[in-house]
Amino acid sequence: MAHEHFTVHPNKLCALSRDFKHVESRLEGQINRFADKAENVDDAFGVLSESTEALAKYVEMTQATVKSLQQLHKQLAGYAAGLDHTAANYEHTDAQHAVEFKGE
């Protein structure tokens, strides 16, 4: 039955992978710029003890944000690699089936 089958188009998987790679590449540069600027606040919080505590919390939050963004960056790279691998597997399987159907 037709509804029990599905079709995969490796070129569409590769296109989606390229999109993930593009976003991942842009994100990497933005993470680095954000980390450099966000953690370089100098004396913006003042010198009072309350200011020091606020600065410490700010730095902690900023570092956690950078870490989360770096994890997102890695996930996007992993998704792209997975899509490329899946597309290659489908292309290989299609090539093998073509050989088998030709009787070679």
A tleap script that builds the chain and sets N, CA, C and O, in Angstrom:
source leaprc.protein.ff14SB
mol = sequence {
  NMET ALA HIE GLU HIE PHE THR VAL HIE PRO
  ASN LYS LEU CYS ALA LEU SER ARG ASP PHE
  LYS HIE VAL GLU SER ARG LEU GLU GLY GLN
  ILE ASN ARG PHE ALA ASP LYS ALA GLU ASN
  VAL ASP ASP ALA PHE GLY VAL LEU SER GLU
  SER THR GLU ALA LEU ALA LYS TYR VAL GLU
  MET THR GLN ALA THR VAL LYS SER LEU GLN
  GLN LEU HIE LYS GLN LEU ALA GLY TYR ALA
  ALA GLY LEU ASP HIE THR ALA ALA ASN TYR
  GLU HIE THR ASP ALA GLN HIE ALA VAL GLU
  PHE LYS GLY CGLU
}
set mol.1.N position { 0.834 -1.179 0.000 }
set mol.1.CA position { 0.000 0.000 0.000 }
set mol.1.C position { 0.881 1.244 0.000 }
set mol.1.O position { 1.933 1.285 0.638 }
set mol.2.N position { 0.435 2.232 -0.714 }
set mol.2.CA position { 1.231 3.449 -0.877 }
set mol.2.C position { 1.428 4.197 0.431 }
set mol.2.O position { 2.475 4.811 0.636 }
set mol.3.N position { 0.452 4.157 1.311 }
set mol.3.CA position { 0.580 4.921 2.554 }
set mol.3.C position { 1.590 4.304 3.521 }
set mol.3.O position { 1.916 4.919 4.536 }
set mol.4.N position { 2.089 3.110 3.231 }
set mol.4.CA position { 3.082 2.466 4.089 }
set mol.4.C position { 4.508 2.810 3.674 }
set mol.4.O position { 5.458 2.366 4.320 }
set mol.5.N position { 4.673 3.579 2.625 }
set mol.5.CA position { 5.995 3.918 2.111 }
set mol.5.C position { 6.204 5.428 2.197 }
set mol.5.O position { 5.255 6.209 2.269 }
set mol.6.N position { 7.440 5.797 2.188 }
set mol.6.CA position { 7.761 7.213 2.143 }
set mol.6.C position { 8.951 7.402 1.218 }
set mol.6.O position { 9.661 6.451 0.890 }
set mol.7.N position { 9.153 8.625 0.809 }
set mol.7.CA position { 10.238 8.949 -0.105 }
set mol.7.C position { 11.153 9.961 0.568 }
set mol.7.O position { 10.698 10.892 1.233 }
set mol.8.N position { 12.433 9.760 0.384 }
set mol.8.CA position { 13.426 10.697 0.906 }
set mol.8.C position { 14.188 11.267 -0.280 }
set mol.8.O position { 14.579 10.541 -1.194 }
set mol.9.N position { 14.389 12.556 -0.249 }
set mol.9.CA position { 15.153 13.235 -1.292 }
set mol.9.C position { 16.463 13.716 -0.666 }
set mol.9.O position { 16.473 14.726 0.037 }
set mol.10.N position { 17.570 13.004 -0.913 }
set mol.10.CA position { 18.846 13.383 -0.295 }
set mol.10.C position { 19.244 14.835 -0.554 }
set mol.10.O position { 19.844 15.479 0.307 }
set mol.11.N position { 18.910 15.351 -1.740 }
set mol.11.CA position { 19.283 16.744 -2.023 }
set mol.11.C position { 18.566 17.715 -1.079 }
set mol.11.O position { 19.115 18.758 -0.725 }
set mol.12.N position { 17.353 17.375 -0.679 }
set mol.12.CA position { 16.623 18.231 0.280 }
set mol.12.C position { 17.248 18.117 1.674 }
set mol.12.O position { 17.326 19.102 2.408 }
set mol.13.N position { 17.693 16.906 2.030 }
set mol.13.CA position { 18.383 16.737 3.315 }
set mol.13.C position { 19.677 17.549 3.327 }
set mol.13.O position { 20.006 18.193 4.323 }
set mol.14.N position { 20.405 17.513 2.211 }
set mol.14.CA position { 21.659 18.274 2.122 }
set mol.14.C position { 21.396 19.780 2.173 }
set mol.14.O position { 22.172 20.529 2.766 }
set mol.15.N position { 20.307 20.218 1.553 }
set mol.15.CA position { 19.958 21.646 1.603 }
set mol.15.C position { 19.638 22.069 3.036 }
set mol.15.O position { 20.056 23.138 3.481 }
set mol.16.N position { 18.902 21.234 3.747 }
set mol.16.CA position { 18.595 21.535 5.147 }
set mol.16.C position { 19.872 21.538 5.983 }
set mol.16.O position { 20.036 22.373 6.873 }
set mol.17.N position { 20.766 20.608 5.696 }
set mol.17.CA position { 22.051 20.561 6.394 }
set mol.17.C position { 22.837 21.852 6.160 }
set mol.17.O position { 23.420 22.406 7.092 }
set mol.18.N position { 22.851 22.326 4.921 }
set mol.18.CA position { 23.547 23.592 4.621 }
set mol.18.C position { 22.945 24.749 5.414 }
set mol.18.O position { 23.666 25.627 5.888 }
set mol.19.N position { 21.619 24.743 5.556 }
set mol.19.CA position { 20.971 25.790 6.356 }
set mol.19.C position { 21.437 25.734 7.809 }
set mol.19.O position { 21.741 26.764 8.411 }
set mol.20.N position { 21.490 24.522 8.370 }
set mol.20.CA position { 21.973 24.370 9.744 }
set mol.20.C position { 23.421 24.850 9.858 }
set mol.20.O position { 23.775 25.532 10.820 }
set mol.21.N position { 24.259 24.495 8.879 }
set mol.21.CA position { 25.666 24.900 8.904 }
set mol.21.C position { 25.799 26.417 8.818 }
set mol.21.O position { 26.644 27.012 9.487 }
set mol.22.N position { 24.967 27.035 7.998 }
set mol.22.CA position { 25.013 28.493 7.848 }
set mol.22.C position { 24.662 29.176 9.171 }
set mol.22.O position { 25.365 30.085 9.613 }
set mol.23.N position { 23.590 28.739 9.787 }
set mol.23.CA position { 23.175 29.325 11.069 }
set mol.23.C position { 24.229 29.053 12.137 }
set mol.23.O position { 24.558 29.930 12.935 }
set mol.24.N position { 24.750 27.839 12.142 }
set mol.24.CA position { 25.776 27.456 13.119 }
set mol.24.C position { 27.014 28.329 12.962 }
set mol.24.O position { 27.603 28.759 13.954 }
set mol.25.N position { 27.407 28.591 11.726 }
set mol.25.CA position { 28.583 29.419 11.463 }
set mol.25.C position { 28.361 30.863 11.923 }
set mol.25.O position { 29.232 31.463 12.553 }
set mol.26.N position { 27.201 31.407 11.605 }
set mol.26.CA position { 26.887 32.773 12.042 }
set mol.26.C position { 26.818 32.859 13.559 }
set mol.26.O position { 27.297 33.823 14.156 }
set mol.27.N position { 26.224 31.853 14.174 }
set mol.27.CA position { 26.069 31.842 15.626 }
set mol.27.C position { 27.423 31.818 16.319 }
set mol.27.O position { 27.608 32.468 17.347 }
set mol.28.N position { 28.371 31.071 15.761 }
set mol.28.CA position { 29.697 30.973 16.378 }
set mol.28.C position { 30.339 32.352 16.519 }
set mol.28.O position { 30.850 32.696 17.585 }
set mol.29.N position { 30.311 33.136 15.452 }
set mol.29.CA position { 30.885 34.479 15.509 }
set mol.29.C position { 30.145 35.382 16.479 }
set mol.29.O position { 30.758 36.175 17.194 }
set mol.30.N position { 28.838 35.260 16.501 }
set mol.30.CA position { 28.038 36.090 17.398 }
set mol.30.C position { 28.262 35.713 18.857 }
set mol.30.O position { 28.261 36.582 19.729 }
set mol.31.N position { 28.452 34.437 19.127 }
set mol.31.CA position { 28.736 33.997 20.502 }
set mol.31.C position { 30.038 34.623 20.979 }
set mol.31.O position { 30.114 35.152 22.089 }
set mol.32.N position { 31.058 34.561 20.136 }
set mol.32.CA position { 32.360 35.117 20.519 }
set mol.32.C position { 32.272 36.619 20.767 }
set mol.32.O position { 32.834 37.124 21.739 }
set mol.33.N position { 31.571 37.332 19.892 }
set mol.33.CA position { 31.422 38.788 20.086 }
set mol.33.C position { 30.637 39.083 21.358 }
set mol.33.O position { 30.999 39.973 22.127 }
set mol.34.N position { 29.558 38.329 21.577 }
set mol.34.CA position { 28.748 38.527 22.780 }
set mol.34.C position { 29.583 38.289 24.033 }
set mol.34.O position { 29.549 39.088 24.969 }
set mol.35.N position { 30.331 37.188 24.048 }
set mol.35.CA position { 31.135 36.850 25.228 }
set mol.35.C position { 32.165 37.939 25.516 }
set mol.35.O position { 32.360 38.322 26.669 }
set mol.36.N position { 32.820 38.433 24.475 }
set mol.36.CA position { 33.829 39.480 24.665 }
set mol.36.C position { 33.217 40.759 25.229 }
set mol.36.O position { 33.766 41.365 26.149 }
set mol.37.N position { 32.089 41.160 24.677 }
set mol.37.CA position { 31.474 42.423 25.101 }
set mol.37.C position { 30.748 42.291 26.436 }
set mol.37.O position { 30.837 43.185 27.277 }
set mol.38.N position { 30.044 41.204 26.637 }
set mol.38.CA position { 29.207 41.060 27.834 }
set mol.38.C position { 30.029 40.920 29.107 }
set mol.38.O position { 29.629 41.412 30.162 }
set mol.39.N position { 31.159 40.261 29.017 }
set mol.39.CA position { 31.964 40.053 30.224 }
set mol.39.C position { 32.927 41.202 30.483 }
set mol.39.O position { 33.559 41.239 31.539 }
set mol.40.N position { 33.054 42.121 29.569 }
set mol.40.CA position { 33.984 43.236 29.697 }
set mol.40.C position { 33.220 44.485 30.139 }
set mol.40.O position { 33.076 45.439 29.375 }
set mol.41.N position { 32.734 44.465 31.383 }
set mol.41.CA position { 31.919 45.576 31.887 }
set mol.41.C position { 32.703 46.526 32.785 }
set mol.41.O position { 32.175 47.555 33.209 }
set mol.42.N position { 33.935 46.197 33.072 }
set mol.42.CA position { 34.807 47.025 33.909 }
set mol.42.C position { 34.107 47.437 35.204 }
set mol.42.O position { 33.692 46.580 35.983 }
set mol.43.N position { 33.975 48.743 35.435 }
set mol.43.CA position { 33.394 49.250 36.683 }
set mol.43.C position { 31.934 49.669 36.512 }
set mol.43.O position { 31.458 50.539 37.241 }
set mol.44.N position { 31.233 49.080 35.582 }
set mol.44.CA position { 29.850 49.477 35.302 }
set mol.44.C position { 28.932 49.257 36.495 }
set mol.44.O position { 27.887 49.901 36.589 }
set mol.45.N position { 29.297 48.364 37.409 }
set mol.45.CA position { 28.438 48.063 38.553 }
set mol.45.C position { 28.847 48.828 39.807 }
set mol.45.O position { 28.197 48.703 40.844 }
set mol.46.N position { 29.902 49.606 39.727 }
set mol.46.CA position { 30.332 50.379 40.890 }
set mol.46.C position { 31.255 49.582 41.793 }
set mol.46.O position { 31.682 48.479 41.452 }
set mol.47.N position { 31.559 50.163 42.965 }
set mol.47.CA position { 32.519 49.537 43.870 }
set mol.47.C position { 31.917 49.149 45.214 }
set mol.47.O position { 32.623 48.586 46.050 }
set mol.48.N position { 30.651 49.425 45.450 }
set mol.48.CA position { 30.014 49.032 46.710 }
set mol.48.C position { 29.862 47.518 46.763 }
set mol.48.O position { 29.862 46.849 45.729 }
set mol.49.N position { 29.733 46.983 47.973 }
set mol.49.CA position { 29.624 45.527 48.108 }
set mol.49.C position { 28.401 44.984 47.369 }
set mol.49.O position { 28.449 43.895 46.797 }
set mol.50.N position { 27.305 45.748 47.383 }
set mol.50.CA position { 26.109 45.323 46.647 }
set mol.50.C position { 26.394 45.269 45.148 }
set mol.50.O position { 25.898 44.399 44.432 }
set mol.51.N position { 27.204 46.221 44.698 }
set mol.51.CA position { 27.578 46.263 43.288 }
set mol.51.C position { 28.447 45.067 42.926 }
set mol.51.O position { 28.309 44.490 41.848 }
set mol.52.N position { 29.335 44.705 43.831 }
set mol.52.CA position { 30.202 43.552 43.603 }
set mol.52.C position { 29.372 42.280 43.489 }
set mol.52.O position { 29.631 41.429 42.638 }
set mol.53.N position { 28.369 42.161 44.358 }
set mol.53.CA position { 27.485 40.990 44.298 }
set mol.53.C position { 26.695 40.975 42.993 }
set mol.53.O position { 26.526 39.923 42.377 }
set mol.54.N position { 26.216 42.134 42.578 }
set mol.54.CA position { 25.465 42.226 41.318 }
set mol.54.C position { 26.362 41.876 40.137 }
set mol.54.O position { 25.945 41.188 39.205 }
set mol.55.N position { 27.608 42.363 40.192 }
set mol.55.CA position { 28.566 42.042 39.132 }
set mol.55.C position { 28.826 40.542 39.078 }
set mol.55.O position { 28.869 39.954 37.998 }
set mol.56.N position { 28.998 39.927 40.237 }
set mol.56.CA position { 29.247 38.481 40.279 }
set mol.56.C position { 28.071 37.712 39.674 }
set mol.56.O position { 28.271 36.767 38.911 }
set mol.57.N position { 26.854 38.116 40.012 }
set mol.57.CA position { 25.655 37.471 39.446 }
set mol.57.C position { 25.586 37.696 37.934 }
set mol.57.O position { 25.240 36.789 37.178 }
set mol.58.N position { 25.919 38.906 37.509 }
set mol.58.CA position { 25.904 39.223 36.082 }
set mol.58.C position { 26.909 38.348 35.327 }
set mol.58.O position { 26.585 37.780 34.284 }
set mol.59.N position { 28.118 38.246 35.856 }
set mol.59.CA position { 29.153 37.430 35.213 }
set mol.59.C position { 28.717 35.968 35.176 }
set mol.59.O position { 28.897 35.291 34.164 }
set mol.60.N position { 28.144 35.481 36.275 }
set mol.60.CA position { 27.656 34.099 36.328 }
set mol.60.C position { 26.575 33.864 35.261 }
set mol.60.O position { 26.600 32.860 34.550 }
set mol.61.N position { 25.641 34.792 35.166 }
set mol.61.CA position { 24.564 34.668 34.178 }
set mol.61.C position { 25.123 34.730 32.755 }
set mol.61.O position { 24.699 33.972 31.882 }
set mol.62.N position { 26.064 35.624 32.530 }
set mol.62.CA position { 26.664 35.767 31.210 }
set mol.62.C position { 27.413 34.501 30.813 }
set mol.62.O position { 27.298 34.041 29.677 }
set mol.63.N position { 28.173 33.942 31.734 }
set mol.63.CA position { 28.903 32.709 31.442 }
set mol.63.C position { 27.951 31.550 31.155 }
set mol.63.O position { 28.217 30.733 30.273 }
set mol.64.N position { 26.854 31.475 31.888 }
set mol.64.CA position { 25.860 30.421 31.644 }
set mol.64.C position { 25.211 30.600 30.273 }
set mol.64.O position { 24.948 29.625 29.569 }
set mol.65.N position { 24.958 31.846 29.906 }
set mol.65.CA position { 24.372 32.124 28.592 }
set mol.65.C position { 25.329 31.726 27.481 }
set mol.65.O position { 24.919 31.104 26.501 }
set mol.66.N position { 26.591 32.076 27.624 }
set mol.66.CA position { 27.599 31.713 26.620 }
set mol.66.C position { 27.705 30.194 26.512 }
set mol.66.O position { 27.782 29.653 25.409 }
set mol.67.N position { 27.709 29.512 27.645 }
set mol.67.CA position { 27.786 28.050 27.624 }
set mol.67.C position { 26.575 27.453 26.902 }
set mol.67.O position { 26.726 26.522 26.110 }
set mol.68.N position { 25.396 27.974 27.164 }
set mol.68.CA position { 24.181 27.485 26.499 }
set mol.68.C position { 24.237 27.737 24.998 }
set mol.68.O position { 23.852 26.878 24.204 }
set mol.69.N position { 24.712 28.905 24.614 }
set mol.69.CA position { 24.830 29.211 23.189 }
set mol.69.C position { 25.867 28.317 22.514 }
set mol.69.O position { 25.682 27.913 21.366 }
set mol.70.N position { 26.948 28.009 23.213 }
set mol.70.CA position { 27.952 27.091 22.660 }
set mol.70.C position { 27.372 25.690 22.484 }
set mol.70.O position { 27.682 25.005 21.510 }
set mol.71.N position { 26.537 25.269 23.418 }
set mol.71.CA position { 25.879 23.968 23.287 }
set mol.71.C position { 24.925 23.966 22.096 }
set mol.71.O position { 24.845 22.979 21.366 }
set mol.72.N position { 24.208 25.060 21.900 }
set mol.72.CA position { 23.329 25.179 20.741 }
set mol.72.C position { 24.143 25.096 19.453 }
set mol.72.O position { 23.747 24.427 18.500 }
set mol.73.N position { 25.275 25.776 19.436 }
set mol.73.CA position { 26.184 25.742 18.286 }
set mol.73.C position { 26.584 24.302 17.970 }
set mol.73.O position { 26.556 23.888 16.810 }
set mol.74.N position { 26.954 23.544 18.992 }
set mol.74.CA position { 27.340 22.139 18.795 }
set mol.74.C position { 26.166 21.306 18.299 }
set mol.74.O position { 26.334 20.437 17.443 }
set mol.75.N position { 24.981 21.567 18.834 }
set mol.75.CA position { 23.786 20.818 18.409 }
set mol.75.C position { 23.491 21.065 16.936 }
set mol.75.O position { 23.181 20.129 16.198 }
set mol.76.N position { 23.585 22.311 16.507 }
set mol.76.CA position { 23.335 22.622 15.102 }
set mol.76.C position { 24.339 21.913 14.200 }
set mol.76.O position { 23.977 21.395 13.144 }
set mol.77.N position { 25.601 21.892 14.622 }
set mol.77.CA position { 26.623 21.180 13.849 }
set mol.77.C position { 26.309 19.690 13.807 }
set mol.77.O position { 26.485 19.044 12.774 }
set mol.78.N position { 25.846 19.146 14.921 }
set mol.78.CA position { 25.481 17.730 14.971 }
set mol.78.C position { 24.295 17.409 14.085 }
set mol.78.O position { 24.276 16.373 13.419 }
set mol.79.N position { 23.301 18.294 14.070 }
set mol.79.CA position { 22.141 18.082 13.196 }
set mol.79.C position { 22.576 18.085 11.731 }
set mol.79.O position { 22.134 17.249 10.943 }
set mol.80.N position { 23.439 19.029 11.375 }
set mol.80.CA position { 23.923 19.114 9.993 }
set mol.80.C position { 24.674 17.843 9.609 }
set mol.80.O position { 24.461 17.293 8.529 }
set mol.81.N position { 25.544 17.383 10.489 }
set mol.81.CA position { 26.300 16.157 10.207 }
set mol.81.C position { 25.362 14.960 10.083 }
set mol.81.O position { 25.553 14.110 9.212 }
set mol.82.N position { 24.364 14.889 10.939 }
set mol.82.CA position { 23.401 13.792 10.875 }
set mol.82.C position { 22.613 13.794 9.581 }
set mol.82.O position { 22.382 12.741 8.986 }
set mol.83.N position { 22.203 14.972 9.145 }
set mol.83.CA position { 21.477 15.075 7.875 }
set mol.83.C position { 22.359 14.668 6.701 }
set mol.83.O position { 21.904 13.971 5.795 }
set mol.84.N position { 23.622 15.102 6.711 }
set mol.84.CA position { 24.554 14.706 5.648 }
set mol.84.C position { 24.753 13.195 5.639 }
set mol.84.O position { 24.765 12.571 4.577 }
set mol.85.N position { 24.907 12.617 6.808 }
set mol.85.CA position { 25.103 11.167 6.928 }
set mol.85.C position { 23.869 10.419 6.416 }
set mol.85.O position { 23.993 9.434 5.688 }
set mol.86.N position { 22.697 10.887 6.794 }
set mol.86.CA position { 21.456 10.252 6.350 }
set mol.86.C position { 21.317 10.344 4.835 }
set mol.86.O position { 20.949 9.364 4.186 }
set mol.87.N position { 21.606 11.506 4.270 }
set mol.87.CA position { 21.528 11.675 2.814 }
set mol.87.C position { 22.503 10.733 2.113 }
set mol.87.O position { 22.154 10.105 1.113 }
set mol.88.N position { 23.724 10.635 2.639 }
set mol.88.CA position { 24.721 9.737 2.043 }
set mol.88.C position { 24.258 8.286 2.121 }
set mol.88.O position { 24.451 7.521 1.175 }
set mol.89.N position { 23.653 7.905 3.232 }
set mol.89.CA position { 23.143 6.535 3.362 }
set mol.89.C position { 22.056 6.247 2.337 }
set mol.89.O position { 22.046 5.181 1.721 }
set mol.90.N position { 21.145 7.189 2.151 }
set mol.90.CA position { 20.085 6.993 1.159 }
set mol.90.C position { 20.660 6.912 -0.251 }
set mol.90.O position { 20.227 6.083 -1.052 }
set mol.91.N position { 21.631 7.768 -0.558 }
set mol.91.CA position { 22.249 7.726 -1.885 }
set mol.91.C position { 22.964 6.396 -2.105 }
set mol.91.O position { 22.875 5.815 -3.186 }
set mol.92.N position { 23.664 5.920 -1.097 }
set mol.92.CA position { 24.364 4.637 -1.200 }
set mol.92.C position { 23.357 3.496 -1.404 }
set mol.92.O position { 23.556 2.631 -2.258 }
set mol.93.N position { 22.293 3.504 -0.625 }
set mol.93.CA position { 21.270 2.458 -0.746 }
set mol.93.C position { 20.611 2.502 -2.118 }
set mol.93.O position { 20.386 1.460 -2.733 }
set mol.94.N position { 20.304 3.694 -2.599 }
set mol.94.CA position { 19.714 3.819 -3.933 }
set mol.94.C position { 20.659 3.285 -5.001 }
set mol.94.O position { 20.226 2.600 -5.927 }
set mol.95.N position { 21.940 3.593 -4.880 }
set mol.95.CA position { 22.927 3.100 -5.848 }
set mol.95.C position { 23.014 1.576 -5.801 }
set mol.95.O position { 23.093 0.927 -6.844 }
set mol.96.N position { 23.002 1.008 -4.607 }
set mol.96.CA position { 23.043 -0.451 -4.467 }
set mol.96.C position { 21.804 -1.091 -5.083 }
set mol.96.O position { 21.906 -2.108 -5.770 }
set mol.97.N position { 20.645 -0.505 -4.844 }
set mol.97.CA position { 19.409 -1.037 -5.429 }
set mol.97.C position { 19.437 -0.935 -6.946 }
set mol.97.O position { 18.969 -1.843 -7.634 }
set mol.98.N position { 19.973 0.148 -7.475 }
set mol.98.CA position { 20.066 0.312 -8.926 }
set mol.98.C position { 20.933 -0.781 -9.532 }
set mol.98.O position { 20.599 -1.332 -10.581 }
set mol.99.N position { 22.044 -1.095 -8.875 }
set mol.99.CA position { 22.925 -2.166 -9.353 }
set mol.99.C position { 22.195 -3.501 -9.306 }
set mol.99.O position { 22.268 -4.285 -10.252 }
set mol.100.N position { 21.501 -3.757 -8.221 }
set mol.100.CA position { 20.780 -5.027 -8.078 }
set mol.100.C position { 19.677 -5.168 -9.123 }
set mol.100.O position { 19.482 -6.252 -9.673 }
set mol.101.N position { 18.966 -4.103 -9.396 }
set mol.101.CA position { 17.882 -4.165 -10.380 }
set mol.101.C position { 18.410 -4.349 -11.795 }
set mol.101.O position { 17.730 -4.924 -12.646 }
set mol.102.N position { 19.624 -3.862 -12.050 }
set mol.102.CA position { 20.223 -4.029 -13.376 }
set mol.102.C position { 20.845 -5.408 -13.521 }
set mol.102.O position { 21.181 -5.827 -14.629 }
set mol.103.N position { 20.997 -6.110 -12.418 }
set mol.103.CA position { 21.577 -7.449 -12.458 }
set mol.103.C position { 23.080 -7.457 -12.626 }
set mol.103.O position { 23.646 -8.440 -13.105 }
set mol.104.N position { 23.723 -6.395 -12.246 }
set mol.104.CA position { 25.184 -6.324 -12.377 }
set mol.104.C position { 25.865 -6.850 -11.140 }
set mol.104.O position { 27.094 -6.867 -11.072 }
savepdb mol mol.pdb
quit
